[in-house]
């Protein structure tokens, strides 16, 4: 069953619980810097809330590597949201 097929109140509960779990993992890794977690998602707002680094891959190659919490970015894109960075990284390749 797809998440969108659930009633809205149940869907919100699932989304909230999922985010709580992810935030718990983020707190744990923040307090234990020797631990890294690989989290794969297309939901950039969740990534921005819990991750300190995002790597965007295309066909197995890194097309963007961004430090989210610090605003440090490869290139001059620190002012952009993660979604904008994602689109900027992939759009030139999609147009070809």
Secondary structure, 3 states (H helix, E strand, C coil): CCHHHCCHHHHHHHHHHHHHHHHHHHHHHHHCCCCCCCCCCCCHHHHHHHCCEEEEEECCEEEEEEECCCCCECCCCCCCCHHHHHHHHHHHHHHC
